[in-house]
Amino acid sequence: MTTKEKDIGQIRKIVVLVGPTAIGKTELSLAVAEEFGGEIISMDSMQIYKYMDIGTAKPTPGERRRVPHHLVDFVDPAEPYHVGCYVADARSAIEQVAAGNRLPMLVGGTGLYMRGLLDGIFDSPAIPREIRENVLRLLQEKGPDFLHRELAGIDPASAARIHPHDSQRLSRALEIWQATGIAWSRHLALQQEAAAQRHETYQVLKIGLNCDRPLLYARINRRVEIMVEQGIVREVEGLLARGYSRDLNSMQSIGYRHMINYIDGIWPWDEALTLLARDTRRYAKRQLTWFTRDREINWFRPDEAGPVRALVKKFFSP
């Protein structure tokens, strides 16, 4: 299947596979990529980090030999990385894969990354300290009602959607206006215009994996057991020995903070594992809450590889 067959005009056809942690995205994505000539672009906010393999369930070297992977294992754990970085890197990876007559497949459970790439993000402008202090002073001296009246005069659309007592968002709207001279509502409109242009660039098939909650929790418990068997404690000890601070965002993620608390003697071993499984279940629930709001996702069970492949084949049919 060539890129011309995958594209309509200049529109890139891409497949997105999402779902909660431990649901089985990796194996299904490998099978689909092999069948349809795809390459996998990770959409996981933790698999980007070097030296963090076990706790992130990073694809193994063997899996990466089966199918080329992108945006895996390329960011230092101490390096700041945010959704804006991901969007730029993912767009570049999509073009690289498509240029090689291959199918770009975005696979992962980080909903914010998916939304940033497909729907756009608001690039919040830097607010000078003097502007922040000025708006804070107005709030303290004259109250939120005054801020709301001020906002109504310069940005009626934002004033209409922000409650008169929502001090935080009122302050933000005034800060953006004073810093850029452009209303917050206009910034958001520009974001939506950019998102519309992206929809003209990408034709997206969204696939989601889910299963009954008891089965998902059993898969999560098994994931924790596998992490222990593979040596998650040694991995975290190695990161600490390399000099990575316990306070880094990467080191405070699920799995890593639990092992740090065990290593530091804060939690006994059994408690660390119990809390790790509990927090992973909670994270999976948050992921599902995020993804189930997206009406474009076609949902399947992890064992429905056949129907998934049929849907992907139909997606590429003329």
N, C-alpha and C positions, 0 to 999 in steps of 0.2 A: 504494500500500500504506500503510495507516494504522497508527498506533501500536497500535490495538486488534488489528489483524491480526498485528502483530509480537509482541505481548505475550500471555502466558497469565496472566490475573488481573493481578497486580501485578509479574509477572516480566518483566524487560527482556531481550529477545533481542538479543544483540550478536555480532558477528563479529570474530574476532581473526586477523590475517594476520601470520605471522612467517617468519623465514628469515635466512640470513647476509647480510652486506653484499654489495651489487652483484648480488644474485640476480634482481632485477626486481620487487620488491614494489610499487614506486610505480605503475608502469603498470597492473598487474593490479588494484590497489586502486582506481585511478581508474575502470577499466572496470566493476568490480563496484558501486562506489558509484553510478555514473551509472545503471546498470540497475535497482538496487534502492532508489533514493532515499536514499542514504547520505551521511553526512558522516564525514570521516576524523579520528580522534583519534590524534595521533602517539604512538608508544611507543618513542621514540628519545632516548637520554640526551644527545645532542649537538645535535640539531635544535632543542632548546629555546632555544639561545643566540642573542642578537642579534649581528649583524655577522659571524657565522660561517656563511656560506652555501655556499661552494664545497667546503671541506673536509668538510662534513657531508652533502653531496649533498641539501641542503634542497629541498623541492618548489619549482618555479619559480613566478613570479607567474601564468603562464599555467595551470599545473596547479592552482593555488589558485583560479583563476577557474572552472575546470571543476567543481571539487568544493570545498566549504568545508572548511578544515582547522582543527584546534584543537591547542593545546599546541605550537605552532611559533613560534620567533622572539619569545619573550616574557620571557626571563630574561637579565639582564646577565651577561657572562662572569665578572665578579668576584663574583657573588652565590652563596653556598652553596645548593645544591639537592640533595636526596637523595630516596630512594625514598618516604619518608613524605610529602614535598611532592607527589611525582608522584601518589600514590594519592589524596590529597585533591583535586588538580586534575583528575585523570581522572574521578573519581566525579561531580564537578560538571559536567564536559563531557558525560558520558554522559546525565545528567539533562537538560541543556540541549538536546542533540540530540533525545532522545526526546520532550521536551515540544513540539518543533516537528514531530512526526509524521515523523521521519526515523530512519534506521537508524544506530546508532553502530557505527563500524568502527575498531577499534584496530589500528594498523599500525606495525610496527617490529621491531627486532632486539635490544632490551634485555630479556633474559629476566627480570632482577631486577624490572623494572617490572611485567611481566605477573604474576609470582608474587606481588608485593606487592599488586596490585589484586585478583586472583582468589583467592588463598590466604591473604592476610593477612601482616602483618609483626609481629615482636616489638618493641614500643616499649620499647627498653631504658631503664630509669630512670637518671636522673643519680645518680652515686655520689659522695657527699661525699669530699673528700680524706682526712679522718681515717679513714674506713672503709677506703679503699684502703690507707692506710699500716698500719692495724691488721692487715688480712688479709695483707699482704706480710710484716709482722713475724712473724706466726704461721707463715707458710710458711718463712721463713728460719730461724727458731729451732727449729721442731718438725717441719718437713718435710711433704710432700704426704700421707703416710699419716695424719697427724694431721688434716689438713683433710678427708680423705675420711671419717674416723670422725665428725668434727663434722657433716659434711653428712648422713651417714646418720641422725643423730639428729633432724635438723630437716626433711630433704627426702629420704626414702628413694628416691623415684622417680628423682630426679636422680643420687643416689649410685649407683644400679643401672646407669645408662647411661654414667657417667663413669669412666674408668679411674683407679685409685688414684694413678697417677703423672702424670696429666694436670693439671699444676699450673695452667695457664692457665684451664681450664674449672672446676676446683675453686674457684679464687679467685673467678671470676666468679659462681658459684652462691652462695658465701657472702656476697659483696658485695651481691648482689641481696636476699638474705634480710635482711641487717643494715640495708639502706637502706629496704626497703619492708615488712618483716614478712610478706611473701608468698613462698612457695617458688617457685623458678624453674620447676619442673614445673607449678605452678598458673598462672603467667603464660602458659606455653605452652598449657595447656589452655584458658585464656580466649581465646587467639589462635585456636585451632582452632574454638571455639564461634563466634567472630566470622566465621571463614571459612565455616562451615556456613550462617550467616545470609546471607552474601553469595551463596552458591550458591543460596539460596532467592530471592534478589533478581535474579540474572542467570542466564539460560540461554545458554550460550556455545557457539558453533561455532568450533573452532580449525582453521585452515588453515595448512600450512607449505609453503614452496617450497624445493626442493633440486634439484641436478643432479649429473652426474658431476664429479668433482674437477677434471679438466683443463679442462672448460668453465667451471667456477666461477672457476678461477685466470685463465683468459683474460678473463673478465668483469672480474675485479679489476684486471688489468693495463690493460684499456681504461679502467676508472674512473680510474686514476692518470693516464693520458694526458689524459682529459677535464679533470681537475682542473688540470693544467698549462696546457692550452689556455684554460681559463676564467680563469686568473690567480690561482692559489693563493698564489704568492709575494707578489703585490700585496696580497692579502687579509690575509696575516699581517703584512706591513709596516704596513698600515693599523691593525691591532689594536695593534701595538707603539707606533705613533705616537699612538694614543689614550691610551696610558699603561697598558695592561694588562700585568701582570707576566708574565715568562716562566715563573714558578713556579706560576701558577694551574693548578688541575686542568683547566680547560677548555683552557688553552694547552699542556698536556702531553699532550693526546690525540693519537690517530693522525692524521698529516697535519700538524698544527700544530707539534708538537715537531720533526718532520723538517725543516720549512721554517725553523724557528728555528735549528736546528743548521746549516743551509745558510747562512742570513743571517749568522750569527755566525762563519762560517768554520771550523766544526768539521768539517763534511763537505763534500766537493766535490759538485757537482750530481749527477753520475751515481750516486755512493754514496747520496746522500739519496733519490733515486728508487728505487734498488734496495732500500734498507731500508724505504722506505714500502710498496712492494709486498709485501715479505716479511712485515712486521708486520701488514698488512691480511689476508694469507692466514692468518696465525696467529690473528688475531682471528676470522675467519670459522670456523675450526676450533673455537674455543672456543664460539662461538655454536651451532654444530651439536651439539657435545657437550651443551650445556645443553638445547636443544630436543628432541633425540632421546630424552631421558629421559622426556618427557611423552607418555604413551600416548594422550592425548586428541587429539593433533594428527593431522589428515588430511593426508598428504603428496602433493604434486603437483610436476611439473616446471614451470618457468616458461612453457612453451609450451602448457600444458594449461588454457587459460582456459575452454574449453567445459565440461569436467568440473567445474571449480571453480564456475562459474555454476550448473550443474545441482545441485550439492550445496547451494549457498546457497538456491536455489529450493525444494529439498526441505525444508530447515531451516524455511522459513516456511510449508510446506504444513500445512493443518489435520490 
